[in-house]
Amino acid sequence: MIKRILAFVVMGVLATGVAARAADAPKNDYVGSSSKSCMCHFKQFKAWSATPHAHAFEGLQATTPEQLKQMNELLKTTVKDHPETDAACVSCHVTGYKLGGYPAADSLKNSALARVSCEVCHGPAKNHLAVPAADKAGRKASMLVPTVETCKKCHTPEISPKFDFAVMSKKVHPVAAAAPAK
């Protein structure tokens, strides 16, 4: 009986320590594509700015009734009008939808998130920006490396039937990022 009590006490102490460490970890957050992150990756930002991802929400806002009808038929949805207000549509046309990104209370931040930005593929950038620029390994470790699964959350077989990750990733990222730290 005493062994059981001690086991529960030890488990409680361990759980408290894990919870405390998790609470101490800085919360990562979306910062948007008009942030200072663009200064360090300006060539990539400029190239990305010319891609459809940079204008995804604008495209959603400009959807014609005929386009909406075609999408409803294709996806078997019933979006009546204004797809820019429909969660099923918006989630793939903005950054961090309902994950701490779009929609943001701050209208300036909201406009920086109203697009498919770097953070959709590489994760929230707040912690990445907090790592000193000289710490190349720390910077690299603070961002996600996108995979085909990252893209297929939105590029479904219905939307992108001929989706090829190797080809499309070069179109979205036409300028290579810095070489990985060795």
N, C-alpha and C positions, 0 to 999 in steps of 0.2 A: 504494500500500500504506500509506503514512504517513497519507494522508487517511482511509482506512478505520479505522486505529487511533485517530486523533484523533476520528473520528465516534463510535466505541464509547466512548471516554473521556468525551466530552461527554455522550453519552446516559446513561452510568453516573452522572455527576455530577448531571445533571438528575433522574434517577430517585431518587437518594439524597435530594435536596432535597425532592422531592414526598413521599417516604415519611416524611421527618423532619417535614414540616409536618402530615401526616396523623396521625402519632404524637403531635404536640403538641396537636392538637385535643382539647378535653375530651370524654370519652365521655358521650354522652347516655344516660339511664337512665329507666326507669319509676319513678314515685314513689307512685302510687296515689291514690285519691280521698279518703283521709282525711288528706291532707297539707296543708301550708300553702297550696297552690294554691287550695284552697277558700275561703280567706279573701279573696282578691282578686276572686274570681268567685262570691261567696256567693249572689247571686240566681239565677245559672245553676245552681249546685250544688244549691240547694234545689229548684228546678223539676225538674232532672234526677232528683233523688232519688225523685220520684213516678212516674218512667217505668219501663217494663219493663226497660230496659237496666240500671238501678240494681240490679235484682233477678234478673238473668239467670242467675247461677250458682245462686242459691237455687231458681229454677224448675227448673233442670236436676236438682238434688238431689231435688226433690219429684216427679219424673217418675213417673207410675204405670205399671204393666206394660202397660196398654192404650195409653197414650200412646206408650210405647216401641215397641210393636208397630206402631202407625200410622206412626211416624217411620221405622222400619226398612223398611216397605213403600214409603213415599213416596220415601225416599232410596236404596233398594236396598242397605241396610247390614245388618250382623248383630251389632249391639250386643246382648249377651245380657242384662245387667243393669248397674246402676250407671253410667249415662251420664256421671256426674260424674267418672269415672275414665278415660273413653275419649277419646283425643286428638282424634278427629274431632268429637266433641261439645264438649269443653271449649274448643277453640280459638276458638269463636264466643261463648262465654259468660263469658270472662274478659279481662283486659287484658294485652297483650304476651305471649301464650302462646309459651313457648320462644324469646322474642326478648329476654330479659333481664327480663321481667316475671314473670308467673305461670308455673310455681310458683317462689316465692322461698324461700330458705333461712330467712329471718326470718318467723316466723308472723304477726307484726303486719303486716308489709308484704304478706304473702300474702293476708291478709283484706282489705286495701285494694285488692288487684288482682283479687279474686274477684267481678268484676262487669264490665259493659261501660261503662267510664268515659270521661272526656274524652280520655284518652290513646289510646284505640283509634282515634278519628277525627283527633285533632290531633297525635298523635305523642308520644314520651316527653317528659316535662316538666322533667327535671333541669336542662337548659341554660336553658330558659325561666325557671325560678325563679332562676337565677343572674344574669339580666340585671336591672339596677336598675329599680325600678318607674317612675322618671322617664324612662327610655329607652323611650318608647312604640314607636318604630320598631324598636328592637332586640327588644323583647318580641314584637311582631307577626311579625317575621322568624324568630323562634325556634320558631314553631309552624306546623304544616301546616294548610292549608285543605282540609277534606274535599270529596270529589267523589262522584258517583254510583258510581264504581268502588270507592271506599273502602267504601261500604255493601254493594255487591254481592259482596264477598268472603264475606259470611255470608248476606246476603239474596238468595239464589239464586232463580231462577225456580221451583224446587221448593218452597222454604220460603216465599217471599213472591211469589206469582205476580202480584199486582197492585201491586208495589212502585212507588211514585212518589216520587222523591227530593225534589221540591219540597214535597210534602205531609208526608212522613215526617220530613224534617229539622226541620220546625217542631214536630213532636210530641216529638222527641228533645231539641230545643233550644227549648223553649217561651218562654224569656226570651231576647231578643236579646243578643248579646255587645256589648261596647263598639264604638262606631263605629271603622272602620279609621282609622289615622293618615293625615293628609294631608300 
